[in-house]
Amino acid sequence: MITIKPRYTNNLSLQASLKILLVDDANEIFLSETVEMLNSQYRDAKILTAQTTDIALHQIKLFKPGLKAKISTGIQLLIYIISNHPETNLFVCSEYIETLERIHPKIKVYQKGFVAARKCLSDTEMMQRVDWSLQGLTHLKDIHKDIHKNKFKSQLKPEWQRLLNLAFREGLQDKVIAQNIRVSERMVRNYWNGLQEVLGIDSGKLKRQGKNIRIVTLNRAREAGLID
């Protein structure tokens, strides 16, 4: 995720006062390459980096003091910035861009630039999106494209989402999940079957191939933006 916070009155003074905060939990090589790319385009800009949301909040505090909240996830960080720093232009680049659908209503009414894109963009496309954000444009085409591709979301039941959270966020096995949500283990298995069917997972085929069905389910759920 890249957050861009410009302070300028016209295009001529843009780079001289531009501050860019690059937030990503990727490795150092990726961060350094991205910084180099941004430096080549915005030579006079001040570029800061952060690999955790806590560090990002500290960096934002340098831009504008007064932060008090502690934020633990990228989505929460975005919500905080949108709510408390409306002068900030945002460019979000992620492998799981469809997760932004969770805060789509907030993005839709955001007055500054909010541009979303997948990490597979070329350098040229990436810089074009950054420019769009600086211009105050909103570009969510990549999000909507994935939403249309994953129409099963409308079929997702609340108990399936809870199942995903308990299994993958808390690391619980089916027996404990059943006790947690007060249903039988057989019902938990039914939840898995229903969820996997909607995700397009052929459990029988995966068993014959010797693949771990739980891991495949986790990967598909992540691709669909159902879990971080």
VOBA-1610 file (N, C-alpha, C; in pm, whole numbers, padded with zeros to 5 digits, always signed):
BEGIN
Met+00085-00118+00000Met+00000+00000+00000Met+00088+00123+00000Ile+00056+00219-00083Ile+00128+00346-00084Ile+00029+00456-00047Thr+00061+00536+00053Thr-00021+00652+00083Thr+00058+00774+00042Ile-00009+00864-00025Ile+00058+00981-00080Ile-00007+01105-00021Lys+00073+01189+00041Lys+00020+01306+00109Lys+00085+01432+00052Pro+00026+01490-00050Pro+00086+01609-00108Pro+00041+01736-00037Arg+00130+01835-00037Arg+00094+01967+00013Arg+00140+02067-00092Tyr+00049+02108-00175Tyr+00089+02196-00284Tyr-00028+02283-00328Thr+00004+02391-00396Thr-00099+02482-00445Thr-00110+02478-00596Asn-00007+02430-00664Asn-00014+02417-00809Asn+00084+02310-00853Asn+00080+02272-00979Asn+00163+02164-01029Asn+00311+02196-01022Leu+00348+02322-01030Leu+00489+02360-01030Leu+00555+02330-00896Ser+00477+02343-00789Ser+00534+02322-00656Ser+00505+02182-00602Leu+00449+02096-00685Leu+00407+01963-00641Leu+00522+01883-00581Gln+00629+01862-00661Gln+00735+01774-00616Gln+00814+01833-00501Ala+00826+01962-00497Ala+00906+02025-00393Ala+00848+02002-00254Ser+00716+01980-00244Ser+00653+01963-00113Ser+00585+01828-00098Leu+00609+01738-00192Leu+00542+01608-00191Leu+00606+01513-00091Lys+00523+01449-00011Lys+00571+01346+00080Lys+00499+01216+00049Ile+00575+01109+00034Ile+00519+00979-00001Ile+00554+00879+00109Leu+00454+00810+00157Leu+00475+00703+00255Leu+00444+00570+00189Leu+00543+00483+00180Leu+00527+00351+00121Leu+00513+00250+00233Val+00398+00184+00240Val+00371+00086+00345Val+00353-00051+00282Asp+00438-00145+00319Asp+00429-00280+00262Asp+00506-00375+00352Asp+00449-00494+00376Asp+00520-00592+00458Asp+00609-00683+00373Ala+00633-00642+00249Ala+00717-00721+00160Ala+00863-00713+00203Asn+00950-00784+00128Asn+01091-00787+00168Asn+01160-00655+00132Glu+01282-00642+00182Glu+01358-00518+00164Glu+01385-00489+00017Ile+01407-00595-00062Ile+01437-00577-00204Ile+01320-00510-00275Phe+01198-00558-00247Phe+01080-00500-00311Phe+01065-00354-00271Leu+01083-00325-00143Leu+01069-00188-00096Leu+01172-00097-00161Ser+01298-00142-00167Ser+01403-00058-00224Ser+01379-00033-00372Glu+01330-00135-00444Glu+01303-00118-00587Glu+01189-00020-00608Thr+01087-00027-00522Thr+00973+00064-00534Thr+01015+00207-00502Val+01097+00223-00398Val+01148+00356-00364Val+01228+00414-00480Glu+01312+00330-00541Glu+01393+00376-00655Glu+01305+00422-00770Met+01198+00346-00796Met+01106+00380-00904Met+01037+00514-00876Leu+00993+00533-00751Leu+00927+00658-00714Leu+01024+00775-00720Asn+01147+00751-00678Asn+01249+00857-00682Asn+01276+00904-00824Ser+01272+00810-00918Ser+01299+00846-01057Ser+01189+00936-01114Gln+01068+00920-01061Gln+00954+00999-01110Gln+00937+01128-01031Tyr+00959+01119-00900Tyr+00940+01234-00811Tyr+01072+01262-00740Arg+01164+01325-00811Arg+01302+01339-00763Arg+01316+01427-00640Asp+01227+01522-00623Asp+01237+01613-00509Asp+01145+01574-00394Ala+01075+01464-00410Ala+00981+01423-00306Ala+01055+01355-00190Lys+00997+01364-00072Lys+01050+01294+00045Lys+00976+01162+00057Ile+01050+01050+00051Ile+00988+00918+00052Ile+01024+00845+00181Leu+00923+00802+00255Leu+00941+00726+00378Leu+00886+00586+00357Thr+00936+00490+00433Thr+00887+00352+00421Thr+00849+00298+00558Ala+00759+00199+00556Ala+00717+00132+00679Ala+00676-00010+00644Gln+00712-00105+00730Gln+00676-00245+00705Gln+00571-00296+00803Thr+00527-00211+00895Thr+00419-00245+00987Thr+00328-00124+01001Thr+00205-00147+01043Thr+00111-00036+01059Thr+00152+00055+01174Asp+00215+00000+01276Asp+00261+00085+01387Asp+00364+00187+01338Ile+00459+00139+01256Ile+00560+00229+01200Ile+00493+00329+01107Ala+00395+00282+01029Ala+00323+00371+00937Ala+00255+00483+01013Leu+00193+00448+01125Leu+00126+00550+01205Leu+00226+00651+01261His+00342+00602+01298His+00446+00693+01346His+00489+00789+01236Gln+00502+00736+01114Gln+00542+00821+01003Gln+00434+00923+00971Ile+00309+00880+00976Ile+00198+00972+00950Ile+00196+01082+01056Lys+00231+01044+01178Lys+00236+01143+01286Lys+00338+01252+01256Leu+00446+01215+01184Leu+00544+01314+01145Leu+00485+01412+01044Phe+00393+01360+00960Phe+00325+01447+00863Phe+00231+01542+00934Lys+00155+01486+01027Lys+00053+01566+01097Lys+00031+01508+01235Pro+00068+01579+01344Pro+00056+01525+01478Pro-00088+01511+01524Gly-00107+01429+01627Gly-00239+01418+01688Gly-00298+01279+01682Leu-00224+01179+01634Leu-00277+01044+01628Leu-00281+00982+01768Lys-00385+00911+01798Lys-00395+00844+01927Lys-00425+00695+01913Ala-00498+00658+01807Ala-00542+00520+01794Ala-00429+00427+01753Lys-00436+00303+01798Lys-00342+00201+01755Lys-00414+00109+01657Ile-00360+00091+01539Ile-00427+00016+01433Ile-00345-00107+01399Ser-00410-00222+01383Ser-00337-00347+01368Ser-00343-00407+01228Thr-00430-00358+01142Thr-00440-00416+01008Thr-00441-00307+00902Gly-00410-00348+00778Gly-00409-00253+00667Gly-00544-00188+00643Ile-00650-00265+00650Ile-00784-00210+00628Ile-00817-00107+00736Gln-00785-00140+00860Gln-00811-00045+00969Gln-00727+00081+00953Leu-00606+00063+00904Leu-00520+00179+00880Leu-00583+00270+00775Leu-00635+00210+00669Leu-00701+00289+00565Leu-00823+00362+00620Ile-00903+00291+00700Ile-01021+00353+00760Ile-00980+00473+00845Tyr-00872+00456+00921Tyr-00827+00566+01006Tyr-00783+00686+00923Ile-00705+00659+00817Ile-00658+00769+00733Ile-00775+00840+00666Ile-00869+00762+00613Ile-00985+00820+00546Ile-01066+00907+00643Ser-01080+00860+00766Ser-01162+00931+00864Ser-01093+01051+00926Asn-00960+01042+00942Asn-00889+01145+01018Asn-00793+01230+00936His-00760+01187+00816His-00666+01263+00732His-00722+01272+00590Pro-00837+01339+00573Pro-00903+01345+00443Pro-00827+01419+00336Glu-00714+01484+00373Glu-00634+01555+00274Glu-00532+01462+00208Thr-00532+01334+00246Thr-00432+01239+00198Thr-00479+01167+00071Asn-00395+01171-00033Asn-00423+01093-00154Asn-00374+00951-00132Leu-00451+00854-00178Leu-00419+00714-00150Leu-00404+00632-00278Phe-00298+00553-00281Phe-00280+00453-00385Phe-00255+00320-00315Val-00345+00224-00334Val-00336+00095-00267Val-00303-00012-00371Cys-00190-00077-00352Cys-00145-00181-00444Cys-00132-00310-00366Ser-00209-00413-00402Ser-00212-00535-00322Ser-00240-00656-00407Glu-00198-00773-00358Glu-00232-00899-00424Glu-00377-00937-00395Tyr-00433-00878-00292Tyr-00570-00910-00251Tyr-00654-00784-00254Ile-00656-00720-00371Ile-00720-00590-00385Ile-00871-00596-00360Glu-00930-00715-00380Glu-01075-00725-00363Glu-01118-00705-00218Thr-01025-00714-00122Thr-01062-00691+00017Thr-01108-00547+00042Leu-01074-00455-00049Leu-01117-00317-00034Leu-01268-00301-00049Glu-01332-00404-00104Glu-01478-00399-00115Glu-01542-00383+00023Arg-01471-00429+00126Arg-01525-00418+00263Arg-01548-00273+00304Ile-01469-00182+00249Ile-01483-00040+00286Ile-01522+00044+00164His-01586-00020+00068His-01622+00050-00056His-01707+00174-00032Pro-01806+00171+00060Pro-01886+00292+00083Pro-01802+00411+00127Lys-01699+00385+00211Lys-01612+00493+00256Lys-01525+00545+00142Ile-01477+00453+00058Ile-01394+00492-00056Ile-01474+00576-00154Lys-01599+00537-00176Lys-01683+00601-00276Lys-01705+00749-00247Val-01711+00784-00119Val-01738+00924-00083Val-01610+00998-00045Tyr-01495+00932-00055Tyr-01368+00996-00021Tyr-01336+01104-00122Gln-01305+01224-00073Gln-01289+01340-00161Gln-01154+01345-00232Lys-01050+01288-00170Lys-00918+01290-00233Lys-00900+01168-00322Gly-00785+01159-00387Gly-00762+01048-00477Gly-00754+00914-00405Phe-00820+00814-00460Phe-00810+00677-00408Phe-00803+00584-00529Val-00685+00532-00551Val-00661+00445-00666Val-00617+00309-00617Ala-00679+00204-00668Ala-00648+00067-00627Ala-00596-00012-00746Ala-00500-00100-00719Ala-00443-00181-00827Ala-00378-00306-00771Arg-00363-00406-00855Arg-00292-00528-00815Arg-00141-00509-00832Lys-00065-00590-00761Lys+00081-00578-00765Lys+00142-00625-00897Cys+00063-00686-00983Cys+00116-00738-01109Cys+00136-00628-01214Leu+00107-00504-01179Leu+00122-00394-01274Leu+00268-00376-01315Ser+00287-00331-01438Ser+00422-00294-01482Ser+00462-00163-01415Asp+00590-00130-01420Asp+00636-00004-01360Asp+00565+00116-01421Thr+00546+00112-01551Thr+00480+00223-01620Thr+00336+00239-01573Glu+00266+00126-01564Glu+00127+00131-01518Glu+00120+00176-01373Met+00215+00129-01293Met+00219+00167-01151Met+00231+00318-01135Met+00325+00378-01209Met+00346+00521-01197Met+00227+00600-01250Gln+00158+00544-01350Gln+00039+00610-01402Gln-00069+00614-01294Arg-00083+00505-01220Arg-00182+00501-01113Arg-00145+00600-01001Val-00016+00609-00970Val+00028+00705-00868Val-00010+00847-00912Asp+00013+00878-01039Asp-00023+01010-01092Asp-00173+01035-01081Trp-00253+00933-01109Trp-00398+00947-01097Trp-00436+00984-00954Ser-00372+00916-00859Ser-00402+00945-00720Ser-00366+01089-00684Leu-00249+01134-00731Leu-00206+01270-00703Leu-00299+01373-00765Gln-00364+01336-00874Gln-00459+01426-00940Gln-00594+01428-00869Gly-00608+01344-00767Gly-00733+01339-00693Gly-00839+01251-00757Leu-00796+01160-00845Leu-00891+01071-00912Leu-00922+00949-00827Thr-01036+00889-00853Thr-01073+00763-00789Thr-01082+00656-00897His-01006+00549-00879His-01003+00441-00978His-01015+00308-00905Leu-01131+00244-00921Leu-01159+00119-00850Leu-01193+00006-00946Lys-01155+00021-01071Lys-01191-00077-01173Lys-01142-00216-01137Asp-01020-00226-01084Asp-00964-00357-01050Asp-01046-00427-00943Ile-01098-00349-00848Ile-01181-00408-00743Ile-01309-00463-00803His-01377-00382-00882His-01504-00423-00940His-01487-00543-01032Lys-01376-00548-01104Lys-01350-00660-01195Lys-01346-00791-01117Asp-01279-00788-01002Asp-01268-00909-00922Asp-01401-00944-00856Ile-01477-00841-00820Ile-01607-00867-00758Ile-01698-00939-00856His-01699-00892-00982His-01783-00956-01081His-01736-01099-01108Lys-01605-01120-01100Lys-01551-01253-01126Lys-01587-01349-01012Asn-01606-01294-00894Asn-01637-01377-00777Asn-01781-01355-00732Lys-01874-01385-00818Lys-02015-01362-00790Lys-02066-01448-00675Phe-01990-01551-00639Phe-02033-01639-00531Phe-02046-01566-00399Lys-01988-01444-00388Lys-01993-01371-00262Lys-02137-01350-00215Ser-02227-01334-00311Ser-02366-01314-00275Ser-02427-01441-00216Gln-02360-01556-00239Gln-02409-01683-00187Gln-02346-01719-00053Leu-02251-01639-00009Leu-02178-01670+00113Leu-02268-01655+00235Lys-02271-01758+00317Lys-02351-01756+00439Lys-02268-01709+00558Pro-02330-01642+00655Pro-02256-01592+00771Pro-02180-01701+00845Glu-02240-01821+00853Glu-02172-01929+00926Glu-02046-01976+00854Trp-02042-01959+00721Trp-01922-01997+00647Trp-01809-01898+00676Gln-01843-01770+00684Gln-01743-01670+00717Gln-01688-01693+00858Arg-01775-01729+00949Arg-01731-01757+01086Arg-01642-01881+01089Leu-01677-01979+01007Leu-01596-02100+00995Leu-01455-02065+00948Leu-01445-01980+00848Leu-01314-01938+00796Leu-01232-01868+00904Asn-01296-01780+00977Asn-01226-01705+01081Asn-01174-01796+01191Leu-01257-01889+01235Leu-01217-01980+01342Leu-01108-02077+01297Ala-01120-02123+01172Ala-01025-02222+01121Ala-00889-02161+01088Phe-00890-02044+01024Phe-00766-01990+00971Phe-00708-01873+01051Arg-00791-01797+01117Arg-00739-01687+01199Arg-00704-01735+01339Glu-00787-01827+01391Glu-00763-01876+01526Glu-00702-02015+01527Gly-00695-02079+01411Gly-00628-02209+01399Gly-00700-02323+01469Leu-00833-02319+01476Leu-00909-02423+01545Leu-00942-02539+01452Gln-00947-02659+01509Gln-00989-02778+01436Gln-01140-02792+01444Asp-01196-02882+01361Asp-01341-02892+01348Asp-01413-02920+01481Lys-01353-03007+01564Lys-01419-03042+01691Lys-01434-02919+01779Val-01328-02838+01787Val-01333-02717+01870Val-01423-02611+01806Ile-01421-02605+01672Ile-01509-02512+01601Ile-01654-02544+01632Ala-01688-02674+01631Ala-01825-02717+01660Ala-01866-02674+01800Gln-01775-02690+01896Gln-01805-02649+02034Gln-01820-02498+02043Asn-01739-02427+01968Asn-01739-02281+01973Asn-01870-02223+01922Ile-01920-02278+01812Ile-02043-02224+01752Ile-02167-02307+01788Arg-02144-02408+01874Arg-02254-02488+01930Arg-02335-02562+01824Val-02263-02631+01738Val-02327-02720+01642Val-02249-02851+01645Ser-02301-02952+01575Ser-02234-03082+01570Ser-02116-03078+01474Glu-02022-03171+01490Glu-01910-03179+01397Glu-01960-03209+01256Arg-02069-03284+01248Arg-02127-03315+01117Arg-02173-03186+01048Met-02230-03094+01127Met-02275-02967+01070Met-02156-02885+01023Val-02047-02889+01098Val-01926-02818+01057Val-01877-02871+00923Arg-01880-03004+00908Arg-01839-03063+00780Arg-01932-03019+00667Asn-02060-03004+00699Asn-02155-02954+00598Asn-02120-02810+00558Tyr-02079-02729+00657Tyr-02036-02593+00627Tyr-01918-02594+00530Trp-01820-02681+00560Trp-01704-02691+00472Trp-01745-02730+00331Asn-01833-02828+00321Asn-01878-02875+00189Asn-01946-02764+00111Gly-02033-02688+00179Gly-02104-02580+00113Gly-02010-02469+00068Leu-01918-02433+00156Leu-01821-02329+00124Leu-01731-02371+00008Gln-01683-02494+00013Gln-01593-02543-00093Gln-01665-02554-00227Glu-01791-02587-00223Glu-01868-02595-00347Glu-01880-02457-00413Val-01909-02356-00331Val-01922-02221-00383Val-01788-02168-00433Leu-01679-02208-00366Leu-01546-02167-00408Leu-01495-02244-00529Gly-01574-02340-00573Gly-01533-02417-00691Gly-01428-02522-00661Ile-01428-02573-00539Ile-01329-02673-00497Ile-01388-02813-00507Asp-01322-02899-00583Asp-01363-03039-00597Asp-01285-03121-00494Ser-01347-03145-00378Ser-01279-03214-00269Ser-01237-03355-00308Gly-01324-03426-00379Gly-01293-03562-00421Gly-01170-03567-00510Lys-01163-03477-00604Lys-01049-03471-00695Lys-00920-03439-00621Leu-00929-03343-00526Leu-00811-03306-00449Leu-00761-03422-00363Lys-00856-03499-00308Lys-00816-03616-00228Lys-00741-03716-00314Arg-00791-03739-00435Arg-00725-03835-00525Arg-00586-03787-00563Gln-00569-03656-00569Gln-00439-03598-00604Gln-00346-03587-00484Gly-00399-03621-00366Gly-00319-03616-00244Gly-00293-03476-00195Lys-00379-03381-00232Lys-00360-03242-00192Lys-00433-03213-00061Asn-00383-03114+00011Asn-00443-03073+00136Asn-00562-02982+00108Ile-00682-03035+00132Ile-00804-02961+00098Ile-00816-02833+00180Arg-00773-02839+00306Arg-00783-02722+00394Arg-00697-02607+00342Ile-00576-02640+00295Ile-00487-02537+00243Ile-00542-02478+00113Val-00596-02564+00027Val-00655-02516-00098Val-00772-02423-00068Thr-00853-02459+00031Thr-00967-02377+00070Thr-00919-02240+00121Leu-00814-02240+00202Leu-00758-02116+00253Leu-00712-02027+00139Asn-00641-02084+00043Asn-00589-02006-00070Asn-00702-01948-00154Arg-00805-02028-00180Arg-00920-01980-00259Arg-00993-01868-00184Ala-01008-01886-00054Ala-01078-01784+00027Ala-01000-01653+00025Arg-00867-01662+00029Arg-00784-01542+00023Arg-00797-01474-00112Glu-00793-01553-00219Glu-00807-01498-00353Glu-00939-01425-00369Ala-01042-01475-00300Ala-01175-01415-00310Ala-01193-01298-00214Gly-01091-01271-00130Gly-01101-01160-00037Gly-01185-01188+00086Leu-01208-01317+00114Leu-01292-01353+00229Leu-01213-01354+00360Ile-01082-01364+00348Ile-00997-01368+00465Ile-00861-01310+00429Asp-00796-01247+00524Asp-00666-01185+00498Asp-00558-01291+00487
//
